[in-house]
């Protein structure tokens, strides 16, 4: 399965973006899948995850602002990001939990200006 993240862009602080992760080649409906963020000068971190049953988990830094969801019929996962902050800037990737190193794609760049 290939994972392709999209939807990033430049947004002002306080704004919103919606990221999408489309799977091709196979389905990921039975997997736990999540959004990871690589911020400048920081290690890549998990920001949100969703199980096959729809249970969600968030990093403390994004709780209350980000919402992860998945559409099994479309084989797509989403990340709705609201009230964005400059510290949310980074490249966002989708991957499984646990991480499958073969599935890192190009990611999608989110830049939040102050």
C-alpha positions in Angstrom: 0.0 0.0 0.0 1.2 3.5 -0.8 0.2 6.5 1.3 0.0 10.0 -0.2 -0.4 13.0 2.0 -1.8 16.2 0.6 -3.5 19.5 1.6 -0.7 21.4 3.2 0.0 25.1 2.5 0.7 28.5 4.0 -1.8 29.8 6.5 -1.8 32.6 9.1 -1.9 31.8 12.8 -5.5 31.1 13.8 -6.4 29.6 10.5 -7.4 26.1 9.4 -6.2 23.4 7.0 -7.5 20.0 6.2 -4.9 17.3 5.3 -5.8 14.1 3.4 -4.0 10.8 3.3 -5.0 8.6 0.4 -4.1 4.9 0.3 -3.5 3.1 -3.0 -2.6 -0.4 -3.9 -4.4 -1.9 -0.9 -6.7 -0.9 1.9 -5.7 0.2 5.4 -9.1 -0.2 6.9 -7.9 -2.7 9.5 -4.8 -0.8 10.5 -4.2 1.9 13.1 -3.0 4.9 11.2 -1.8 8.3 12.1 -0.4 11.7 11.2 3.2 12.5 12.0 4.9 15.8 12.0 8.5 16.7 11.4 9.1 20.3 12.6 12.3 22.2 11.9 15.1 21.1 14.2 12.9 18.6 15.9 12.4 14.8 15.6 9.4 13.5 13.9 6.5 13.0 16.3 3.1 11.4 16.2 0.3 14.1 16.5 -2.8 12.0 16.0 -3.9 8.4 15.4 -7.1 6.6 14.6 -7.9 2.9 15.0 -9.9 0.7 12.7 -12.8 1.1 15.0 -12.6 4.9 15.1 -10.9 5.4 18.4 -8.6 8.5 18.4 -5.6 9.7 20.2 -3.9 13.1 20.1 -0.6 14.6 21.2 -1.2 17.1 24.1 0.0 19.9 21.9 -2.9 19.5 19.4 -5.7 18.3 21.6 -8.8 20.4 21.1 -7.5 21.9 17.9 -6.9 18.9 15.5 -9.4 16.2 14.5 -8.4 13.0 12.9 -10.9 10.9 10.9 -11.0 8.2 8.3 -13.3 7.2 5.5 -13.0 3.5 4.9 -15.1 3.6 1.8 -12.7 6.1 0.2 -9.6 4.5 1.8 -8.6 8.0 3.0 -7.7 9.6 6.3 -8.0 13.2 7.2 -6.6 15.7 9.7 -8.7 18.8 10.3 -6.4 21.4 11.8 -8.0 24.5 13.4 -6.5 27.4 15.5 -3.2 26.8 13.9 -0.1 28.1 15.6 3.4 28.8 14.2 4.7 25.8 16.2 2.5 23.6 14.1 4.7 24.3 11.1 6.4 21.2 9.6 6.1 18.4 7.1 3.1 16.2 7.9 3.2 12.5 7.0 0.8 9.6 7.3 1.9 6.2 8.3 0.8 3.2 10.3 1.2 2.4 14.0 3.6 0.9 14.5 5.5 2.8 11.8 6.3 1.0 8.6 9.5 2.7 7.3 8.6 1.7 3.8 5.5 3.9 3.9 7.0 7.3 4.4 6.0 9.4 1.4 7.0 13.0 0.6 4.6 14.4 3.2 2.9 17.7 2.9 4.3 21.0 4.1 2.3 23.1 6.5 3.6 26.6 7.2 1.9 28.8 9.8 2.9 32.4 9.8 2.6 34.6 12.9 
